[in-house]
Amino acid sequence: MVRRIASQVHQQVSRLMRGDYIKRQPAWFQAVLDYPPLPLPPKAPPARTAYDQPSKSPKTSRPRAYDPKPLPIAYLEDKIRRQFFRDHPFEAFRPATLVEGAGVEDAHSIYGKAWTRLRQRGRNPTPEDAIRFTLNLHEHHDKPLAEAYTTAVAQFRALRSEHHIATKIAVMEAEYLGAVFSRGEIAHAFEKEKRGLVTFERREELDEGAIAARKRWKAVVERNEGVKEWTKGEEYVRLWKEGVRPTYAPVLTQPLNIEPTPEEISQSADFVQIQKS
């Protein structure tokens, strides 16, 4: 059989079977046809632009040796975005639309050399606007990346501060003129949290009430008025020395004025002993 690489063995076996060189189908042939091996990568990958390649120093600009592994993809926007959200972490909590992409939203008419200030795209910029403005200053105005980022962040913070102050003043004016705002989802969540904390405080009391309700009996303790502390048994010893007997159960200690019947006397042990003597 002609020497073939591993991914072409089943093709060569198929040719040999059609020519009757192999009379019996191998046991692995049908399994390989159902799940064929992956094709080999091309020997010469297409040329790649430097737009999405990691930045390299001039010393390492010589051509690299052939490597079939995929190269890392790096965009300058990702580097700016990581630094921006590292400096402004709370911007990630702002609500944003899930519809993204260049095919959904048309490109803005102001870009390139004409885009010199962040305010040109609105007075309430988003983090993506600040990132694009940084990249625009770096590519079209020939500013260093650090200087472009500093300029974009400063304008972004100024516009956000203006928008925040204007919003607060508008709310104060509306409330002064009689406007009533309904509670939002955040206020509603805080109210639910407060109600939950109140139930935590009453949990111990409710648990004690449930335990008492499950009991079939409970002790009724009569508290003696006037006794505030333990007397160490001094009062009991004093009464004992004076000959005063305690009356814990008057029904048991006091004699009953009930005369026995003749039948009870005849059945008692003393009466039987007297008759025998």
C-alpha positions as CSV (number, residue, x, y, z in Angstrom):
1,M,0.0,0.0,0.0
2,V,1.2,3.5,-0.9
3,R,2.5,5.4,2.1
4,R,-0.2,7.9,3.3
5,I,-0.6,10.2,6.2
6,A,-3.0,9.3,9.0
7,S,-5.9,11.4,7.9
8,Q,-5.9,9.8,4.4
9,V,-5.7,6.1,5.4
10,H,-9.4,5.5,5.0
11,Q,-9.4,7.0,1.5
12,Q,-6.6,4.7,0.4
13,V,-8.3,1.7,1.8
14,S,-11.5,2.7,-0.1
15,R,-9.5,2.7,-3.4
16,L,-8.0,-0.7,-2.6
17,M,-11.4,-2.2,-1.9
18,R,-12.8,-0.9,-5.1
19,G,-9.9,-2.5,-7.0
20,D,-10.4,-5.8,-5.1
21,Y,-6.9,-5.6,-3.5
22,I,-8.6,-5.8,-0.1
23,K,-11.3,-8.5,-0.1
24,R,-12.7,-7.9,3.4
25,Q,-13.7,-4.6,4.9
26,P,-11.6,-3.7,8.0
27,A,-13.4,-3.5,11.3
28,W,-12.5,0.2,11.8
29,F,-13.5,1.3,8.3
30,Q,-17.2,2.2,8.9
31,A,-16.4,4.0,12.2
32,V,-13.8,6.2,10.4
33,L,-16.3,7.0,7.7
34,D,-18.9,8.0,10.3
35,Y,-16.4,10.2,12.2
36,P,-13.7,11.2,9.7
37,P,-10.4,12.8,11.0
38,L,-9.9,16.5,10.9
39,P,-8.1,17.9,7.9
40,L,-4.6,19.2,8.2
41,P,-4.0,23.0,8.5
42,P,-2.7,24.8,5.5
43,K,1.1,24.9,5.2
44,A,1.1,28.6,4.4
45,P,-1.4,30.6,6.4
46,P,-2.7,33.9,4.8
47,A,-0.9,37.1,5.6
48,R,-2.2,38.9,8.7
49,T,-2.3,42.7,9.2
50,A,-0.8,44.3,12.2
51,Y,-4.2,45.8,13.3
52,D,-5.2,43.1,15.7
53,Q,-1.7,41.8,16.6
54,P,0.0,42.6,20.0
55,S,2.4,45.5,19.9
56,K,6.0,44.4,19.5
57,S,9.2,46.2,20.1
58,P,11.5,47.0,17.1
59,K,14.1,44.4,18.3
60,T,11.6,41.6,17.8
61,S,10.3,42.6,14.4
62,R,12.1,39.8,12.5
63,P,9.8,37.2,10.9
64,R,8.8,34.4,13.1
65,A,9.1,30.7,12.4
66,Y,6.1,28.9,11.1
67,D,3.8,27.8,13.9
68,P,0.4,26.1,13.2
69,K,-1.1,27.3,16.5
70,P,-3.5,30.3,16.3
71,L,-1.9,33.7,17.1
72,P,-3.3,35.8,20.0
73,I,-5.7,38.5,18.9
74,A,-5.3,41.9,20.6
75,Y,-7.2,45.1,19.9
76,L,-6.2,48.5,21.3
77,E,-9.8,49.1,22.3
78,D,-9.6,46.1,24.8
79,K,-6.5,47.6,26.4
80,I,-8.2,51.0,26.8
81,R,-11.5,49.3,28.1
82,R,-9.6,47.4,30.8
83,Q,-7.9,50.5,32.0
84,F,-11.1,52.5,31.9
85,F,-13.2,50.1,34.0
86,R,-10.2,49.6,36.4
87,D,-10.4,53.4,37.0
88,H,-14.2,53.6,37.0
89,P,-15.5,50.2,38.3
90,F,-19.0,51.5,39.1
91,E,-19.7,52.3,35.4
92,A,-20.2,48.6,34.9
93,F,-23.3,48.7,37.0
94,R,-25.1,51.2,34.8
95,P,-27.9,49.7,32.7
96,A,-27.0,49.2,29.0
97,T,-28.9,47.9,26.0
98,L,-28.2,44.3,24.9
99,V,-28.4,45.3,21.2
100,E,-24.8,46.0,20.2
101,G,-22.8,45.8,17.0
102,A,-21.9,48.0,14.0
103,G,-24.7,46.4,12.0
104,V,-27.4,47.5,14.4
105,E,-26.3,51.1,15.0
106,D,-25.1,53.3,12.1
107,A,-21.7,54.9,12.5
108,H,-21.8,58.4,13.9
109,S,-21.3,61.2,11.4
110,I,-18.6,62.8,13.6
111,Y,-15.3,60.8,13.6
112,G,-11.7,61.1,12.5
113,K,-10.2,64.5,12.3
114,A,-13.6,66.2,12.9
115,W,-14.0,64.6,16.4
116,T,-11.9,66.8,18.7
117,R,-14.1,66.9,21.8
118,L,-16.2,64.3,23.5
119,R,-19.2,66.7,23.8
120,Q,-19.7,66.5,20.0
121,R,-21.5,63.1,20.5
122,G,-23.8,64.2,23.3
123,R,-23.8,65.6,26.8
124,N,-24.3,62.2,28.5
125,P,-21.5,60.0,27.1
126,T,-21.2,56.3,27.8
127,P,-18.0,54.4,28.6
128,E,-17.8,53.2,25.0
129,D,-17.9,56.8,23.8
130,A,-14.9,57.6,26.0
131,I,-13.0,54.5,24.8
132,R,-13.7,55.4,21.1
133,F,-12.7,59.0,21.7
134,T,-9.4,57.9,23.2
135,L,-8.7,55.7,20.2
136,N,-9.7,58.5,17.8
137,L,-7.3,60.9,19.5
138,H,-4.5,58.3,19.3
139,E,-5.0,57.3,15.6
140,H,-6.3,60.5,13.9
141,H,-4.7,63.3,16.0
142,D,-1.3,61.5,16.6
143,K,-1.5,61.8,20.4
144,P,0.3,59.3,22.6
145,L,-2.0,56.7,24.1
146,A,-1.5,57.9,27.7
147,E,-2.2,61.6,26.8
148,A,-5.2,60.6,24.7
149,Y,-6.6,58.5,27.6
150,T,-6.1,61.3,30.1
151,T,-7.8,63.9,27.9
152,A,-10.8,61.6,27.2
153,V,-11.3,60.6,30.8
154,A,-11.1,64.3,32.0
155,Q,-13.8,65.3,29.5
156,F,-15.9,62.2,30.4
157,R,-15.9,63.1,34.1
158,A,-16.7,66.7,33.4
159,L,-19.7,65.8,31.3
160,R,-20.9,63.3,33.8
161,S,-20.7,65.8,36.6
162,E,-22.7,68.4,34.6
163,H,-25.4,65.8,33.8
164,H,-25.6,64.7,37.5
165,I,-26.0,68.3,38.7
166,A,-28.6,69.2,36.0
167,T,-30.6,66.1,36.8
168,K,-30.7,66.9,40.6
169,I,-31.8,70.5,39.9
170,A,-34.5,69.3,37.6
171,V,-35.8,66.8,40.2
172,M,-35.8,69.6,42.9
173,E,-37.7,72.0,40.6
174,A,-40.3,69.3,39.7
175,E,-40.9,68.4,43.4
176,Y,-41.2,72.1,44.3
177,L,-43.9,72.5,41.6
178,G,-45.9,69.5,43.0
179,A,-44.6,66.5,41.0
180,V,-44.7,63.2,42.8
181,F,-42.3,60.4,41.7
182,S,-43.2,56.8,42.2
183,R,-40.8,54.5,43.9
184,G,-38.4,52.7,41.6
185,E,-37.0,49.2,41.7
186,I,-34.1,50.2,44.0
187,A,-36.4,51.8,46.6
188,H,-38.8,48.8,46.4
189,A,-35.8,46.5,47.0
190,F,-34.8,48.5,50.1
191,E,-38.3,48.3,51.5
192,K,-38.3,44.5,51.1
193,E,-35.0,44.3,52.8
194,K,-36.3,46.4,55.8
195,R,-39.3,44.1,56.2
196,G,-37.0,41.1,56.1
197,L,-34.8,42.5,58.9
198,V,-37.9,43.0,61.1
199,T,-38.8,39.4,60.7
200,F,-35.2,38.4,61.8
201,E,-35.6,40.4,65.0
202,R,-38.9,38.7,65.8
203,R,-37.7,35.2,64.9
204,E,-36.6,34.4,68.4
205,E,-39.9,35.5,69.9
206,L,-41.8,33.5,67.4
207,D,-39.7,30.4,68.0
208,E,-40.4,30.6,71.8
209,G,-44.1,31.0,71.2
210,A,-44.1,27.9,68.9
211,I,-42.3,25.8,71.4
212,A,-44.7,26.9,74.2
213,A,-47.7,26.0,71.9
214,R,-46.4,22.5,71.3
215,K,-46.1,21.7,75.0
216,R,-49.0,19.7,76.4
217,W,-48.5,21.0,79.9
218,K,-46.7,23.8,81.5
219,A,-45.7,24.6,85.1
220,V,-47.6,27.3,86.9
221,V,-45.3,28.9,89.4
222,E,-46.7,31.1,92.1
223,R,-44.2,33.7,93.0
224,N,-44.1,34.9,96.6
225,E,-44.5,38.6,96.9
226,G,-41.8,40.4,98.8
227,V,-39.0,37.8,98.3
228,K,-36.4,39.3,96.0
229,E,-33.4,37.0,96.7
230,W,-32.4,33.6,98.1
231,T,-32.4,33.4,101.9
232,K,-30.2,30.3,102.1
233,G,-32.9,28.4,104.0
234,E,-32.6,30.7,107.1
235,E,-36.4,31.1,107.4
236,Y,-37.0,27.4,107.1
237,V,-34.4,26.6,109.8
238,R,-35.9,29.3,112.1
239,L,-39.4,27.8,111.8
240,W,-38.1,24.3,112.4
241,K,-36.3,25.3,115.6
242,E,-39.5,26.9,116.8
243,G,-41.4,23.7,116.1
244,V,-43.5,25.1,113.3
245,R,-44.2,22.3,110.8
246,P,-44.4,23.3,107.1
247,T,-47.8,23.1,105.5
248,Y,-47.0,22.2,101.9
249,A,-50.1,20.1,101.3
250,P,-52.9,20.9,103.9
251,V,-55.1,18.1,102.4
252,L,-52.5,15.5,103.4
253,T,-51.4,17.0,106.8
254,Q,-54.7,17.8,108.3
255,P,-56.7,14.9,109.8
256,L,-60.0,13.9,108.3
257,N,-63.0,13.7,110.8
258,I,-64.4,10.5,109.1
259,E,-65.3,7.6,111.4
260,P,-64.7,4.1,110.0
261,T,-67.5,1.7,109.3
262,P,-67.8,-1.7,111.2
263,E,-66.8,-3.5,108.0
264,E,-63.6,-1.5,107.7
265,I,-62.8,-2.1,111.4
266,S,-63.3,-5.9,111.1
267,Q,-61.0,-6.0,108.1
268,S,-58.2,-4.0,109.6
269,A,-55.0,-5.8,110.8
270,D,-55.3,-4.7,114.4
271,F,-58.8,-6.1,114.7
272,V,-57.8,-9.5,113.3
273,Q,-54.8,-9.6,115.7
274,I,-57.1,-8.9,118.7
275,Q,-59.5,-11.6,117.8
276,K,-56.7,-14.2,117.5
277,S,-55.3,-13.3,120.9
